[in-house]
């Protein structure tokens, strides 16, 4: 079965596995205090252009989102997200499970608008009964978004400005950050993100690691006792070196960025192949997630030979589906997919 279902179906990049093997028998202290985690943190600080960044390794994206958000908020606060934000839609109420509400603003192809965020915050504090409401205590965005779209530097700057004027931290979910940074259409760098956000994470699970995310608090900005929050949320690994080794490998010799660029190249090839065959796109995504409109009959035929993600209905007879490339996608697999599409058309 050919799979474009997601960007984490494979295990890990061979360089990561090799480094895990090379260090396997070396005894290290636990809980992220080992030399490999220290090395990885220094390399990430250099890549971000922030020697003062506080960095923590957490096992997965949902654990990262709930841990960071819970640590940022007081008991009477919630987090503001676009309606399509991952924390609002696809995390099984993990944020609410910690006792915090997800407060939503409209989405625009997955993105949050700074003007609408500002209006939401102004409206909240202008309401004379706001002391009876959940306070907006942090803002959550993802880059790329759930729809593979990207914030421009101007959009990110505007959001950052609103948050800083209100004294509210801006948290950027970077589960697919490598694919956003290597997009051919972005003007946002890792340094820009470190400068404009109060906390973000560099996704490893979807970008070449077996598992793991690197949480970055720029400018020594980590909340007090953050490591205790990590432990409390079950997001800490006793063998923390497993995460450190992987990020050390990913941030050696530009590997993280090179394999992310490969995924973008494969997505462009896939995109061109669909376009050449007359398929319609739900939106224009510049990253590794491509959203195609398929007639339902064709979707059902393809499902027997190709894995992809169902995204939702599009009219009465069609659906939006997602095809995702990754660091491991090969040109041969793209060619096989196109051949399958051609066979279906010939029938």
N, C-alpha and C positions, 0 to 999 in steps of 0.2 A: 504494500500500500504506500503510495506516494503521499508525503505529509507536508502541508503548509499550515498546519493547525495553529502553531504558536512558535515562539522563539526560544523554547526551553525543552524541546523534545530530546535533543542529544545530551550527552553527559557533559564533558568539559573539553576545552581546547587541549591539544596534545602537550603543549608547553606547560600548561598548568598541571596536567597529570604527571609529566616528567619531573617537575619540581616537587610534587608531593611524594613521588617515589624516592627521589634523591635525599629528601629530608626525613623520610619515614622513621628511621631508627635513631634519629638524633633526639635525645631527651631534652625536653623544654618544660618550663613552668607553665601553669594553666591559666585559663580565663583571660587570654589576650595580653598577658604580660611577657610574652616570649619575644625572642629577638626577631622572628619573622614578622610579627605584627608591628614591631617598632620600625623595621626596615620599610614595610609597606606604607606605614603612616608618613614617613619622611618623603617617600616618593610621591604620595598623593598630595602632600603639602606643596611640594615643588611644582607639581602639575597644576595646582590651583593658584599658585603664586601667593600663598598665604602661609608663612612659616609659623604662625601662631594658631593655626586651626586645631581644634579639638576633634579627634577622629575615633570612632568606635565601630567595631565590626559586629553585625547582627545577622542572624541566620537566614532571614527571608523578608520579603517585602511587606506582607501584612503585619508581621511582628514589628518591623521597623516603623510603619505608619502609626500603629497603635501605641508603641512605646514612646516615640517622639512626641506625638500629639498629647498624650497623657502627661508627659513630663512638662510640656509647655503651658498647660492649662491649670487653672485653679478649679476647685470643685463646682463653681457656679458658671464656668465658661464652656463654650462650644467652639467648634472649628468651622470656618466658612469655606465652602467648596462650591465649584460649579455643579449643576445638577447631575452631570455625567461623570463627576469625579470618582475615581476608583474607591475612595473611602465611603462614598455615598451609595454606590451601586454594587460593587463586586467584592465586598469584604465581610459579608454575612453579619453586619452590625457590630464589627469588632470595636469601632470607636464608641458606639453606644454601650457596649459591654463594659467599657472602662468607666462609664458614668458620664460621658460627654455627648452632647447632641451635635449632629452635623447640620449646620445651617447652610441653606443653599441659595445661590444666585443663578441667574440664567447662564446658559452656555452658548457659545458661538463656535461651532465645529470643534467642540471640546474645550474651548478656552474661556477664561474669565476676563471680563472687560473691566479695566481700572475705574472708569467712570461709574459703572453700575455698582462696583464694590464700594466706591466712595459714597454713592447715594444710599446704599444699604446701611452703611455704618452711620451716616448722618441721620437717616431715618430712625435708626435704633436709639441713638442718644437724644434725639429730639422728642421721642415718645415719653410723656411724663410718667408713664407706668413701666418704664424699662427696668426698674428695680425688681419687677415681678417676672422678668424674662431671662432667658439664657443669654449671657453676655458673649459677644464675639471676641474670643481671646487669641485666635491665631487664624491665619489664612493658608489654605492648602491648594497647591496647583501641581500638575504633573507636566513634565517636559521630556519626551513627547507626551501628548495627551492620549486619552483613550481612543481617539480617532487618528492617531499618528501625526497630528498637526503640531506646529511649533510656535512658541512665542518669539516674536522679534525682540531685538535688544530694546527698542523703544517701548514695546508693550510690557516687557519685564521691568524696565526702569519705571514706568508709570505705576505698575502694581507696587513696586518697592517703595515708591514715594508715598503712596496712599498709606501703606502699612507703617512706615516710619513716622509720618505725621500723626498717626493715631496711636503709636507706641505698641503696635501689634506685630508679632513675629510672622515672617513670610517663610513658609516651608515648601520646598520643591521636591516632589517625588521623582527620583531619577532612575526608576527601575529599568528604563530603556535609554538612559542618558547617553550612552555611547552612540546610539543610532541617531539621536538628535544632534549631537555635536558634530557628527560626520556627514550630516545631510548636506547636499549640494546647495541648498537654499537657505541655510541658516547664517545669521550674522552674530550668533551668541557663542561665546567661548566659555570654557570651564572657569577661567578667571573672572568673566562677567558674572557668572552665577555665584561665585564665591563673594564677589563684591556687593551684589544686589540682594542676596537672600540671607536670612538669619540661620537657616539650617537647610541642608539638602542631602540627598544620598546618591552615591554612585552605584548603580545596579551591577551586580556580578552574575546573579542567577540567570539572567536573560542575555548576558554578554560574555560568555566563555567560561564561567566558573561552574563548578558543580552546584554551589549554593553560596549565598552570602551577599551582603550589601555593606557598603562603607558609608557610615553616617558622618557628615562633616558639619561642624559648627564653626564657621569662620570667626576669626578674631577672638579666640578663647571664649566663645559664646555659649558653651555647654551649660545647661541648667545645673544647679547644685545637685549632687548625688545622682547624676544621670546613670552611672553604672549600676546603682541600686535599682533604678527603674528597669533597666535591662534585665537584671536578675529576676525581679518581681514579675515581669511579664513572660518569663520562660523563654527569653530570646537569647540567653547566654549559652555558649558552648564551653564545657570544661576544657576540651581540647581546642582552645581558641586558635592555636597555631594553624589549624586546618583552614581557617579563613584568612589568616595573615599570609600564609604561604601562597594561596591563590591570588590575592591582590598584589603580593610582591611580584609574582610572575606576570600578572596582567599589566602592571605598571613598569615593567622592564622592557627596554628597547621598543617603546611605543606600541606594544602588542594590543592593548585595549582599544586604541584608536584605529589601528590597522585592521583588526578583525571587524570592528564596527563599520568601517568604510566598505569592507567586502560585502556586508549585509546590505548596505545602501546600493552598491553596484548591482547586486542580485535583484533587489527590489525594482530598480530602474529597468532591468532587462525584463522582469516579469510584467511591469507596467506597460512597457512598449509592446510586449507580446499580446496582452489583452486589448490594448488600444488598436493595434493593427488588425485585429479580428473583429472590430466593431463593438466591443463590449462597452457598456456605460459604467462610469465610476460614481459612487455615492458622493465623494468629495475628492479633492486633490490633496493627497497625502505625500509629503516630501521625505518620508522615513520608511521604515521596513514593513509597515502595516499598510496593506492596500485593500480598499473596500470596493467590491464589485457588485453590480446589480445583475442578478441571474434570474431568468424565468424559472419558476418553481419546478417545472418538469425537467429542465436541464440540471438544476441543482440536485434533484434526486438521482439522476443518471450519474452525475459526477461523484456523488457520495460513495458509490461502490468501488471507486478506483483512487480517489483523492480525498485526503483529510483537509478540511478547512473549518473555520468557525462561523456558525450562524450568528448574524448580528441583529436581524429583525425584519419585519415585513416591509415591502415597498410597493404599495398598491395592492390590488387583489391577486395578481398572478405572478408577482416577482418578490424576491427577497434580497436583502443586503447580506453579503458574506465577506469574511475577512480572509485574505491570504497573507501570511507572515513569512518573511525571510529571516535568516539569522546569520550569525558568524559561520555556521556550518553548512549553509545552503550552497549547493554546487550548480554550475552552469548546466550540467547534465540533467539535473532534476528539473530545472526550468524548461529545458528542451523537451523532456518527457511530458511535462504538463501541457505544453503547447501542442504536442502531438496528440495527446488525449482530447484536447479541445477540438482539434481539427477532425478527429475521428467522429466526435459527437456531431459536428456540423455536417459532415458528409452523410450521416444517417438521416 
